[in-house]
């Protein structure tokens, strides 16, 4: 099946002008100023009418199977719905477990990832969880990465009262196993590091980097805009060459503002990513550690923070796109297949209007108008 998109203002995420784009099956076959269909070929013509065509969003921190319910059994967060991702422009999602790895497990997470993949969303998962030793599917983090196609890394939790308080030596061994699995499988081998509100911040990661030969790129710390201590550690980590991730659900220190302040402090924009923590629990504790309120993280926070980068922080559109497109793709080692608009790579794209609202999502070549979502099962 051939689809021809006409009159697109194309951001790859860098702006390359008004182009036509030919999609063949699931891939982008051609990008050109003007594409004229050949005789005898059947095309579906779609006129974009000068609207923005941008890469689909990559969300590297999603609770596909539901996050932890931290107010008792009745607070368990259900599995997400495919529509939640679609409406938020997420075409690639990386799933992981939350604070609950008893009522939720890795097998359930893997099944959910495969369900979403069948519906068009590209999915990956991290093995592991909050606790250490890390749970796995095969009995080994290294084997999970090598033998299970969707597993690209491991999750750990640091500086959090709900975590296992892993030592720096244990973290080094885990990172070494992760690296070996990545090398053997040709995957990135990334460690998604939940950073809590505790006192330690990224101190154990700094100890591992200083005391071992593990490359900094294997660590992907997130929630670094939750407080100024975590943010400060994030700046230090980025200056060592690492990627830092800001969570779009956090309202006290918005991801858009955190990005601008990080850049002002000398962090390259290309080393900053956004993620939603979508469908996870959002607990609030008092000073004595008692839970006082719990909410559920939403996916549309990605879109709202992207808009704030452009309209409020006055970044250019190509700059505003990078934390949700090319930057996370490179951090996860899935670029250029994901994160760009590139010939013979996956046709995952969004059509945005002048307000940066999503008009259509293209999932592996399948053009879906958001106003027709009620027709999708």
C-alpha positions in Angstrom: 0.0 0.0 0.0 1.4 3.4 -1.0 0.3 6.6 0.7 1.3 10.1 -0.5 1.3 13.0 1.9 1.2 16.3 0.1 2.1 19.8 1.3 3.7 19.0 4.6 5.8 21.4 6.7 8.3 18.7 7.7 10.3 18.7 10.9 12.7 15.7 11.2 12.8 17.2 14.0 15.0 19.8 12.2 12.9 21.8 9.7 13.5 20.8 6.1 10.8 22.8 4.4 7.5 22.0 2.7 7.8 18.5 1.3 5.8 15.5 -0.1 6.3 12.2 1.7 5.7 8.8 0.2 4.9 5.9 2.6 5.3 2.4 1.4 3.8 -0.1 3.9 5.3 0.8 7.3 8.3 2.8 6.0 9.0 6.3 4.6 10.0 5.6 1.0 10.7 9.1 -0.2 10.9 12.7 0.9 11.0 15.2 -1.9 9.8 18.7 -2.8 7.3 17.2 -5.2 6.3 13.5 -5.7 4.4 12.6 -8.8 2.7 9.2 -8.8 3.9 6.7 -11.4 1.4 5.3 -13.9 -0.3 2.1 -12.9 0.4 2.6 -9.2 -2.4 2.9 -6.7 -1.9 5.7 -4.2 -3.9 7.0 -1.3 -3.6 10.8 -1.5 -3.7 12.9 1.7 -3.3 16.6 1.5 -1.7 17.9 4.8 -2.5 21.5 3.7 0.6 23.1 5.0 0.3 21.8 8.5 3.3 20.5 10.5 4.4 16.9 10.0 6.7 15.9 12.9 8.1 12.6 14.3 5.8 10.6 16.6 6.5 11.1 20.3 8.6 8.6 22.2 7.7 8.1 25.9 10.4 6.1 27.7 8.6 5.8 31.0 5.1 4.3 30.9 3.3 2.0 33.2 1.6 -0.1 30.5 0.1 -2.6 33.0 -0.7 0.0 35.7 1.4 1.5 38.4 1.5 0.7 42.1 -1.7 1.3 44.1 -0.3 2.9 47.3 -3.5 3.4 49.1 -4.5 -0.3 49.5 -5.9 -2.8 47.1 -8.8 -0.5 46.1 -6.3 2.0 44.6 -4.8 -0.4 42.0 -4.3 1.5 38.8 -5.7 -0.4 35.8 -3.9 -1.2 32.5 -3.8 1.7 30.1 -6.0 1.9 27.0 -4.5 2.1 23.5 -6.5 5.3 22.9 -4.7 7.1 25.8 -1.4 6.8 23.9 -2.8 7.6 20.5 -4.6 10.8 21.6 -1.3 12.0 23.2 0.7 11.4 20.0 2.8 8.6 21.6 3.9 6.2 18.8 6.6 4.4 20.8 6.3 3.6 24.5 8.7 1.9 26.9 6.9 0.0 29.7 8.1 -0.8 33.2 6.8 -1.8 36.6 6.0 0.7 39.3 6.2 0.3 43.1 4.0 -2.8 42.9 5.8 -5.9 41.5 3.5 -8.3 43.3 0.1 -7.6 41.9 1.9 -6.6 38.6 4.7 -8.7 37.2 7.0 -8.7 34.2 5.1 -11.4 32.3 1.9 -9.2 32.5 3.9 -6.2 31.3 5.3 -8.2 28.4 1.8 -9.4 27.4 0.5 -5.8 27.5 3.4 -4.5 25.4 2.6 -7.2 22.8 -1.1 -6.2 22.8 -0.3 -2.6 22.1 2.2 -3.6 19.4 -0.5 -5.5 17.6 -2.6 -2.4 17.6 0.1 -0.2 16.1 2.1 1.3 19.0 5.8 0.3 19.0 6.6 -1.0 22.5 9.7 -2.0 24.5 10.0 -2.9 28.2 12.5 -2.8 31.0 12.9 -5.8 33.2 13.5 -5.3 36.9 11.5 -3.2 39.4 11.9 -1.0 42.5 13.4 -3.8 44.5 16.8 -5.5 44.4 17.7 -8.2 43.5 15.9 -7.3 40.4 13.0 -9.5 39.3 13.3 -11.0 35.8 11.5 -13.3 33.4 14.2 -15.8 32.6 16.0 -15.6 36.0 18.7 -13.3 34.7 18.7 -9.6 33.6 21.3 -10.5 31.0 19.2 -13.3 29.6 16.1 -11.2 29.6 17.8 -8.6 27.4 19.4 -11.2 25.1 16.5 -13.6 24.7 13.4 -11.4 24.8 13.0 -9.1 21.9 11.1 -6.3 23.7 13.4 -6.1 26.7 16.0 -3.3 26.2 17.1 -2.6 29.7 16.4 -2.8 33.5 14.6 -0.5 36.0 16.0 0.3 39.4 14.9 2.8 42.1 17.3 5.0 44.0 16.9 7.6 46.8 13.3 6.4 47.6 11.8 5.1 50.9 10.0 2.4 48.8 13.2 1.1 47.2 15.7 -1.6 48.4 18.5 0.8 49.0 20.9 -0.9 46.7 24.6 -0.5 47.4 27.0 1.1 44.9 28.8 -2.3 44.5 25.5 -4.0 43.8 24.6 -1.2 41.3 28.0 -1.7 39.6 27.4 -5.5 39.2 23.9 -4.8 37.8 25.2 -2.2 35.4 27.9 -4.7 34.2 25.3 -7.4 33.6 23.1 -4.9 31.8 26.0 -3.8 29.6 26.9 -7.4 28.7 23.3 -8.1 27.7 23.2 -5.1 25.5 26.5 -5.9 23.8 25.5 -9.5 23.1 22.0 -8.6 21.8 22.9 -5.5 19.9 20.6 -3.4 22.1 21.3 -0.3 24.1 21.3 -1.9 27.5 19.9 1.0 29.4 19.1 1.4 33.1 15.9 3.4 33.8 16.7 4.9 37.2 13.7 6.1 39.2 15.0 8.9 41.4 12.9 9.5 44.5 12.7 12.3 47.0 15.3 10.9 49.2 18.6 12.4 50.3 20.9 10.3 48.1 19.9 11.6 44.7 22.3 10.2 42.1 25.2 9.8 44.5 25.4 6.0 44.0 25.5 6.4 40.2 28.4 8.9 40.6 30.2 6.3 42.7 29.7 3.6 40.0 31.0 6.0 37.3 34.0 7.0 39.3 34.9 3.5 40.5 34.2 1.4 37.3 34.5 1.5 33.5 30.8 1.4 32.9 30.0 4.1 30.3 27.7 6.9 31.5 25.3 6.3 28.6 23.9 3.2 30.2 22.2 5.2 33.0 19.0 7.0 32.3 17.9 8.8 35.5 14.4 10.2 35.5 12.1 12.5 37.7 15.1 14.9 38.0 12.7 17.9 38.2 11.0 16.6 41.4 13.2 18.8 43.6 16.2 21.0 43.4 18.6 18.5 44.8 17.7 15.9 42.1 17.9 18.7 39.5 21.3 19.7 40.7 22.6 16.1 40.5 21.0 15.8 37.1 23.1 18.8 35.9 26.2 17.2 37.3 25.4 13.9 35.6 24.7 15.6 32.2 28.0 17.3 32.3 29.6 13.9 32.6 27.9 13.1 29.2 24.7 11.4 30.4 21.1 11.9 29.3 18.8 13.4 31.9 15.0 13.0 31.9 12.4 15.4 33.2 8.9 14.1 34.1 6.1 16.0 32.5 3.5 15.2 35.2 5.5 17.2 37.8 3.8 20.5 38.4 6.0 22.1 41.1 9.0 22.3 38.7 7.6 21.8 35.2 9.7 19.9 32.7 9.7 22.8 30.2 11.1 25.2 32.8 13.6 22.6 34.0 14.9 22.1 30.4 15.4 25.9 29.9 17.3 26.2 33.3 19.4 23.1 32.5 20.4 24.6 29.1 21.2 27.9 30.8 23.5 25.9 33.1 25.4 24.5 30.2 23.6 21.2 29.5 23.3 20.5 25.7 19.6 20.4 24.7 20.4 17.1 22.9 21.0 15.4 26.3 17.6 16.2 27.7 14.5 14.0 27.4 10.9 14.2 28.6 8.7 11.3 29.7 5.2 11.1 31.3 5.4 8.4 34.0 2.0 7.8 32.5 -0.5 5.5 34.1 1.6 5.4 37.2 0.6 6.3 40.8 1.2 9.9 41.8 1.4 9.7 45.6 1.7 12.7 48.0 3.1 12.1 51.5 3.3 14.4 54.5 6.5 15.1 56.5 6.0 12.0 58.6 5.7 9.8 55.6 2.0 9.3 55.7 0.1 9.1 52.4 -2.3 12.0 52.1 -3.4 11.8 48.5 -2.8 9.7 45.3 -3.5 10.6 41.7 -2.9 8.9 38.4 -0.3 10.3 35.9 -1.6 11.3 32.5 -0.1 11.1 29.1 -1.3 14.5 27.8 1.3 16.2 30.0 3.9 15.4 27.3 1.9 17.5 24.8 1.3 20.3 27.2 4.9 20.6 28.2 6.0 20.5 24.5 3.6 23.4 23.8 5.0 25.3 26.7 8.5 25.0 25.3 7.3 26.6 22.1 4.7 29.2 23.2 6.0 30.1 26.7 9.7 29.4 26.7 10.1 30.6 23.1 12.1 27.7 21.8 12.0 27.0 18.1 9.7 24.2 17.0 12.6 21.9 16.1 14.2 22.5 19.6 10.8 21.9 21.4 10.4 18.6 19.5 13.7 17.0 20.4 13.1 16.0 24.1 10.2 13.8 22.9 11.6 12.6 19.6 15.2 12.3 18.5 16.7 12.7 22.0 15.0 9.8 23.7 15.5 7.7 20.5 19.2 8.2 20.7 19.3 7.7 24.5 17.6 4.4 24.1 19.7 3.4 21.1 16.7 3.1 18.7 17.6 6.0 16.4 17.2 6.4 13.4 14.5 3.7 13.2 12.5 5.9 15.7 12.6 9.5 16.6 12.9 11.1 13.1 11.4 11.5 9.7 14.0 9.6 7.6 13.8 7.7 4.3 13.4 3.9 4.8 12.8 4.2 8.5 9.5 3.7 10.4 6.6 5.9 9.3 5.6 7.1 12.8 4.5 10.7 12.5 2.1 13.4 13.8 0.1 16.1 12.0 -0.1 19.2 14.1 -2.1 22.4 13.5 -0.9 25.9 14.2 -1.8 25.5 17.9 0.3 22.4 18.0 -2.8 20.3 18.6 -2.7 16.8 17.1 -4.9 16.3 14.1 -3.7 12.9 13.0 -1.3 10.2 14.1 0.6 8.0 11.6 1.4 4.6 13.2 3.8 2.6 11.0 2.2 4.1 7.9 -1.4 3.8 9.1 -3.0 7.3 8.9 -5.5 7.9 11.7 -7.4 11.2 12.1 -8.2 11.9 15.7 -11.7 13.0 14.9 -12.4 9.4 13.7 -11.1 7.7 16.8 -14.6 6.5 17.7 -14.3 4.2 14.7 -11.3 2.4 16.1 -11.8 -0.6 18.4 
